[in-house]
Amino acid sequence: MLGYLVRRLLVAIPTLFVIITLAFFMMRSAPGSPFDLERPMPPQIKERIEAAYHLDKPIYVQYGYYLKGLARGDLGPSMKYKDKTVSDLIREGFPISATIGGSAMLLAMFLGGILGSFAALRQNSGADYAIMGFSTTGISIPPFVTGPVLALIFGIYLHWLPTGGLDRGRMTFTHLLLPVITLALPQIAIISRLTRASMIEVLNSNFIRTAHAKGLAEHTVLFGHAVRAAVLPLVSYAGPATAALLTGTLVVEQIFALPGIGRQFTMGALQRDYTVVMGVVILYATLIIIFNLLADLLYGVLDPKVRYR
């Protein structure tokens, strides 16, 4: 397994390099500049500012400067937030995005696994149809519809929960509840469908029939054999899904006015804050690589037939 881990990490380096290169040139090819304002600044001042960020040089020279900074672990300064670096913005926003995304993923894995397993055990029953109907609805309705509806009902009409922001800069349960539910609902729907399909396949497999023929108790067959095999597809799905949720969902953070890195990414793209967008892209790509690797290693632990060499 150690050799496999080393090979995967070595492959991750050129993968990150390709992602960084594509993102850099795509951002630079977008029309506009970080310093294009509604009231144009004097040409001399704009030239000095662009020179300070190396924007006056050819794009391949800018690319070289950026790679040189990355080699030192420097993501560069923000071009729109005064006296803040990209690392500062990520340190401020990532805990918020990670808290919301991690909570949403845990909730989705728990509820989605229970609902999917129950539907599989009651296949073609009313409960099965109800759960699958809920799943279809949850997948079909996007968060930018669910979020405002939840905020309208529980925040505006019932006054039970705050509709956005933080409590004096701190994350509290009441402020995070609506964003977490909004993020979790589509994942609950997807995970419940994956769990149901996987569980039905496992319950009809030969080794489960053998376990029943040996006279094992039903709960032993389910939790000792079926569940372990049924979670394998979820492990593969959970890797990239967790990375996506941890880095924040752009729409949800905008709806609930949360200063996570998803919102910073959106504002950076709109304002042409090149370094902020690049920093979030690098973080997102790194997390996807890490969580995919963890998912593959966990797959090998759960499935004894898998061997890493």
C-alpha positions, -999 to +999 in steps of 0.1 A: +000+000+000+029+024+007+041+021-029+006+028-042+004+058-019+037+072-031+027+067-068-006+085-063+011+114-046+036+116-074+008+117-100-009+144-080+020+169-086+016+171-125-022+170-120-020+201-098+004+217-122-020+212-152-049+226-131-029+256-120-018+263-156-053+261-171-069+282-144-042+308-146-045+314-184-083+311-183-085+338-157-060+361-175-080+356-208-112+368-193-121+404-203-116+432-177-090+440-151-090+440-113-084+478-115-112+487-139-135+509-118-167+528-125-147+560-122-114+554-141-083+561-121-056+583-136-035+564-162-002+570-143-016+555-110-031+525-129+002+518-146+021+519-112-005+495-096-003+471-125+035+472-123+033+463-086+014+432-095+034+424-127+003+429-148+023+452-171+044+423-183+036+395-209+014+368-196+041+341-197+062+363-175+033+368-151+029+330-151+066+326-142+062+350-113+032+331-100+049+297-101+079+312-083+056+324-056+038+291-053+072+273-050+077+293-018+042+286-006+030+321-013-004+324-029+001+361-035-017+393-023-054+399-030-058+425-057-090+439-043-088+434-005-063+460+008-035+446+031-047+410+028-031+380+012-049+351-004-037+329+025-053+354+050-087+352+031-086+314+030-078+312+067-107+334+074-132+317+051-123+281+051-133+273+087-168+286+080-171+267+047-156+235+063-180+237+092-211+240+070-199+215+044-187+189+069-219+192+089-240+188+058-220+158+046-223+140+080-260+147+081-264+135+045-244+103+051-264+095+083-299+102+070-293+091+034-278+058+046-308+051+069-334+061+043-317+041+015-313+010+036-349+012+048-361+015+012-341-015+001-354-036+030-390-026+020-385-028-017-416-020-038-436-010-007-453+023+000-423+034+021-399+026-007-419+047-032-422+076-007-384+076-001-376+075-037-401+102-045-384+124-018-351+116-034-362+125-069-376+158-055-344+165-036-322+160-066-345+180-089-348+211-067-315+231-066-302+248-035-308+283-049-345+274-047-345+255-014-324+281+004-347+311-001-378+290+006-364+278+039-353+313+049-387+326+040-406+300+060-384+296+091-368+331+091-394+356+078-428+339+086-421+318+117-391+338+131-376+306+144-341+309+128-319+338+115-318+340+077-281+347+073-248+361+085-230+352+117-236+361+153-210+388+161-185+371+138-191+337+155-207+305+141-237+294+162-260+265+157-290+286+149-271+306+122-257+274+106-289+253+107-306+266+075-274+266+054-265+231+065-300+218+057-300+235+023-266+219+015-276+185+029-309+180+012-296+172-024-269+150-008-294+131+013-314+124-019-284+112-038-270+090-010-303+074-003-307+064-039-271+050-040-276+032-008-309+016-019-295+004-052-263-010-036-282-026-007-307-043-030-278-057-051-260-070-020-291-085-004-296-106-036-260-117-037-248-153-030-228-146+001-259-131+018-279-163+008-251-184+023-252-163+056-289-169+058-285-206+051-260-209+080-287-197+103-272-163+112-294-138+129-310-112+106-292-083+123-259-101+120-264-106+083-274-070+077-249-052+099-221-077+098-221-085+060-246-065+039-239-030+052-201-033+048-205-044+012-232-018+004-212+012+015-185+007-011-203+028-038-208+055-012-171+056-004-163+064-040-190+091-041-181+106-008-146+116-018-153+144-043-186+152-027-169+160+006-143+181-011-169+201-029-189+207+003-159+216+024-148+243+000-182+259+003-212+261-021-212+294-039-250+298-040-257+289-004-230+312+010-244+340-011-280+333+000-272+333+037-245+360+036-218+337+050-182+349+045-168+315+034-144+308+006-172+300-018-184+336-015-149+349-018-144+329-050-176+344-064-166+380-055-131+373-068-143+361-102-167+391-105-140+416-095-112+398-115-092+392-083-070+367-101-050+356-070-080+349-049-097+328-076-064+309-082-060+303-044-095+288-041-090+267-072-057+253-059-074+245-025-103+228-042-081+207-064-059+197-035-089+186-014-103+166-043-070+148-048-067+141-010-103+129-005-102+107-036-070+091-023-086+086+011-117+070-005-095+046-025-076+036+006-108+031+026-122+011-003-093-013+001-099-016+038-136-024+034-132-047+004-107-076+011-107-084-026-089-051-034-051-052-033-029-022-037+006-028-050 
